[in-house]
Amino acid sequence: MHSHHLKLNLSKSDLLFFPSSSPSSDLSICVPLESTTLSPSSSAKNLGVTLDPCLSYSQHISTLARTCRFFLSNIRRIRPFLTNYATQLLVQALVISRLDYCNSLLAGLPASATRPLQLIQNSAARLVVSYLKSKKFSPTAVARMVSKAPYLLNFSVERLDNRLGFFQKELGLNVHKTMDLVTRLPRLLTGSLEPVKENLKVCQIELGFKENEVQHIVTRIPKLLTASKKKLTGIFDYLHNTMGIPHNLIVKFPQNAFGKIPSHDDFLYPESISRKFTENMAARAPVSATGRLLSGFRKWYYNAAGFNKLGLMRDDTMYEDDDVKEALKRLPEPVYNDRMFRIKRALDLSMKQQVLPKDQWTKYEEDGNYLTPYVKEVICEKKEKAEWNKK
């Protein structure tokens, strides 16, 4: 040590042995250091953590729990004179910060060993719940948020305030809409803000939505804020640029466009997106709409899908998985031959980048589900077979 210009502080030095699974009965080993001799200790403190030979951290947990209970007790005494914000700051600074310090060392310990710290954390969590209630969140909303994002209980009031303020400012929402937004998707309060900021920029700059349109879409579909940018731009590109659906209709019915972010298979077979969008649009039409208006929407989305311009029917665009392949085998021969003719004609037109004359387009009224009943039949048979095999 002298060669490295270091000096050992003997008054703060301890000797600690970590025995193997079969320790020797004699651990009376002493280490001479300069003018003194170090004897084995039952515990040693390093960087604020008390270690013991068995690495049970029992003394560390006991000391930490006692310290946290002391601070919580003092905070409760002066609680009537503190605001909610000041109370949360004190709990975060004096209690939560101590529980978080080197807590990875406690991983793997039995629950009975860490129970004192869990009780301390529960006491501190009650103050976070009281903060949410002070912000007019209903008990049901608080329970929903905590169950979906338990880590929310470890957050300071300052961070929660900043998050609520961020969404209220960036989206231009009032208090009640902000509360509804984070209640439906609590991870907005606990997760990173980088994906949220990026998606907001994508919606306004790349997708061309106005601020009030983004606000309307996000309040309907909160998951849009945390969705993958690639999938978000991919579904919009197909709906808007390929199908020709204008911005105002996407804003009016965002559940149909972004209610379920499409899967990888949807992008491999984009015609399924149009089919889902058309079917969802028809199914989710306003209850108060007249039959004529509903029929008009269905026809518009059917024509916007584009497959009818190639002479295809809706069931012609089904992705041929195992169920569909089995259903195709059960089709009557004339129906199967008609299907193959339409598909071959559509492929030929696609290669030539052409469409059929308008009088040859498949009409909405003429399109029938010739394959869907067989697919449902196959799926039902598979389910029955699986249930029978379980018996």
N, C-alpha and C positions, 0 to 999 in steps of 0.2 A: 504493500500500500504506500510505503514511503517513496518508492520509486515512481509512483504515479501522483505524488504530492497529495495523497489522501490521508485522512486521519479518522480513526474509528471513535465514535462517541460511546464510551463504555457504559455510561449511565443510562443510555437508551438502547442498549443491545441485549437481545434475548436469544437463547438457544432453544430450538424446538425440533424434536425428532418426529418424523412421520413413519411409524413402523409398518412393516409388511403385514400380510394377513395372518402370519404366524410370528408375532414379535418375540424378541428375546425377553426373558424375564428380568434381565439385568440391563437397565438403561441408564445406570449411574455413570454416564460418561461426561467428563469435564473437559473443557477446551481452555487451555491457558492463553491468555491474551495480555501481552505486555506485563503490567504489574498486578493483574487480576485474573480470576478464573471464572469462566461462564459455566453454570450448571443448567441442566435441562429444565425448561419451564412448562407449566401446564397449558399456557396460552401465550401468544405473541401478537402484537398489533402492528400491522403494516398498511400504510396509506389509509388509515381509518377503519380497516377491517380486522376484526379479532379472529385469529386462526387458532385451531386446536389440533392435537395430534390425529384425531379421527376425521377431521374436516367435516364435522357435523354443524359447525357454526352456531352451536347452541348459545354460547356466551355472547356472540355478536348479535344474534336475533333478540336475545333477552335485553341487552343494552339498548339496541335500536328501538325496540317496542317501548321500553320505559321512557326513553327520550321523547318519542313521538306522542306518547300519552300525556307527558308533561306539557308539551306545547299545545296539544288539543284542549287540554283542561284549561290552560290559561286563555286560549282564544274563546272558549265558551263563556268564561267569566266576563270578558269585555265585549261579547257578541252584541248585547243590546245597544252599544255605543258605536258599532261599526256598520258601514253600508255593506251590501252584498258583495260589491266589487272589492272593497278592502278586506273582507273576510276571506274571499277566494285567494287574494294575493298572499295573505299570511299563510294559509293552508298550503299553497303551492310552494312557497319559499321555505317554510319551516318543517313541513311534514312530507309532502310528495317528493321533494327533491332528495330527502334522506332515504326514502323507500326506493327510489330509482337508482341511487348510487351503488355501483357494483352488484346490482341485483342478479346479474347473469351467473354469479358464483353460487347462487342458491338453487340453480336449475338442477333438477334430479332429486332434490330432498323430498322426503315424504310430506304429505299435506299436514300431518300433525305437527311437524317441525316448523312450518311456515305459517301455521294458523294465527299466531299472535300478530304477524304483519298483515295478514288478510283482514283481520278485525280492524286494524288501524286504517287500512285502505277503505274499508266499508264506511267507517265513520267519516273519513274525508269525502267519500263519494256522496254522502247525504247532502253535503254543502253544494255540490255541483247540481244535484237534483233540485235543491231549493232555489238555485239560481235560475234554472230553466223554468220553474214554476213562477218565479218573480217576473219572467219575461212573458207571462200569460200563456205558456204552453200547458195544455190540459194534461191531467194525469195519464190519460190514455196515450197521448202523443209522447210523453216522457217515457212511458213503458215501452212503446214501440221503438223509439230512438235508441234506448239503452240495450234492448234485446238485439237489435240489428247491428249496433256499433258499440260494444261494451267498452272499448278503449276510450270512448267519450268521457267516461268517469275520471280519467286521469288528466284531462285537459284543464288548463287554467282558465279563469274567467276572461282574462285578457285575450287569450287566443280565441275563445268562443265569440267574444264581442267583435274581434277583428274579422272572423269568418262571416258572421251574420251581416256585419257592415259591408263586407266585400260584395256579397251577393245582392244586397239591397242597393248598393251604388252602381255596380257594373250592369245589372239587369234592369235597374230602374223600378224595382218592385216596392210595394208598400210593405208595412210590417206584417200584415196578415198573410200576404202571398209569400213573403220570405219564410215565415214560420211553416207554412204548408209545404214549401219546397224542401226544406231540410228535414221535415218530419217524414216525408215520403222517401227521401234518400239521405239518411243520416250520415253516410260516409262522405258527404260533401263537407262536413265539419271536421272529419278526422283525416281524410286523405290529402294528397298533394294538390296544390292549386294549379300546377303547371299544365296538366291535361285540360283543366277547365278553361284556363286562359287561352290555350291553343285552339280549343274547339270554338270558343267565342269568336276568335279571329277568323277561323275557317268559315264559320257561318256567315260572317259579314263580308269578308274580303273575297274568298274563293267561291262561295255559294251564292253570294249576292243578295242575302236577306237584309232587310232594314232592322234597326234596333228594336222597334216595336214588334216586328215579326219574330225576331229571335226571342223576345220576351214571351210572346204568346206560345211559341213552340216549346220553350223550356218549361213553362209552367204546366203544360200538358204532358211532356215527356222529359222528366228530370234526368233520366239516364243518358240523354243526348250529351250532357256536359262531360261525362266520363267515357263516352264511347270511343272506339278506335277511329282515328282520323282516316285511315285507309278505307274502312268499311263505310264510314259516314259519307265520304266523297264518292265512293263507288256507287252506293245506292242512289244518291242524288243525281249523279251523272247519268245513270240509266233512266231514272224517272223523268228527269227534266230534258236532257239532251237527246236521248234515244226515243222515249215515249212521247216527248213534247208536252209534258204536263207543266203548266205555268206555275210561277211562284205562289200566286194568290190561292190556288187550289191546294197546294202542299201545306201552306200556312193554315188554311181553313180546316184541313183534315190531317193534322200531323201524325195522329195515331196510325193511320194507314201507311204512311211513308216511313216513319221512324219508330213506330210502336214496338217492333221487334227488329233489332239490328240483324240483317241477313247473315246467314252462315256462309262458310266457304263454298258449299255446293251451290248456293244461290248465285254466286258470281261465276261459277263454271257454267251454269245453265241459267242465264239471266231471264229467259222467258218465264221461269217459275216466279220471279219477282213480280212481273207484270200480272201473272195469273193471281198471285196472292193479293196484290194491290187491288185488282179488279174485284175479287171476291170479297175482300174486307170492306172495300168502299161500298159495295152493294149491301153488305150485311149491316154496316154501321151508319146507314143513311138516317137522317133525322126522323124521329117518330112522327113528327107533325107534317112531314112532306107528303104531298099527294101522290097517288099512284102514278100519275103522269110524270111528275118531277123525278120520282125514283126510277122509273123506266128510262127516262132521259139520261140520268147519271150512269146507269148500267150500260147503256148503249155507247155513251161517250167513252167510258173507260175500256169497253170491249174493243172499240175501234182504235183507241190510243195504244193498245197493246201491240198492234201491228201484225200479228200472225195471220189475221184474217185476210190481209192484203196479199198473202202468198197462197191463199186457198186452204189454209189449215183450219182445223177445228181445235177447240180448247184441249180436248183430251189427246190430240196429236203432240202437244208440247210437253207431255209428262216425261220426266226422267225415267229411263228404263232400268229401275232397280230390280231386285229379285222378285218382288211382289208383282210389279208391272209385267215382267217377262212371263211369269206364270199366267197372269190374266190374259195376255196376248194369245197364249196357246188355246184359250177357251173361247176366243172370238169365233163367230161363224165365218166361214171362208169368204163370202162376199164382203162382209164388213172389214175383214183383215186386208183383203185386196184393195178396197177403196182407201184404206188408211195408207198403205204402202204407195199407192199412186199419188196421194196428196203430198206425202213426205218427199218422194223423189222429185215431184214437180217443184216443190218449195226449194229444195237444194239446188236444182238447176237455175231457178230464178235468182237465188242468192248469189250463185257464181257469176251470173250475168249482171248482178246489181239492178234487177228489174222487179216490178210487181205486176200482178194481173190487172187487166182492165177493171174499172170500178164495178161494172155490172157482173163480174165474176167473183168478187170478194165474198167471203163467207158472211152471211148476214147473222145478226145476233139472234133473230127468231128461229133460224134454221140450225143453229149450233146445238147439238144434243150430246149428253154425256153417255156416249156409247161404250166407253171403257171403264168409267168410274165404278159402276155396279159390280163388275167382275173383280176389280181391285179390292173393293170392300169385302167381297166374298172370300177372296184368298186370305186377306188379313184375319177375318173371323175364323177361318178354318185353322190357321196357324195358332191363334190364341186357344182355340178349343183343344188342339193337339198338345200344346204346351201344358194346359191345365190337366189334361188326361195323363200325361207322363209324370206329373207331380204326384198323382194318386198312387 
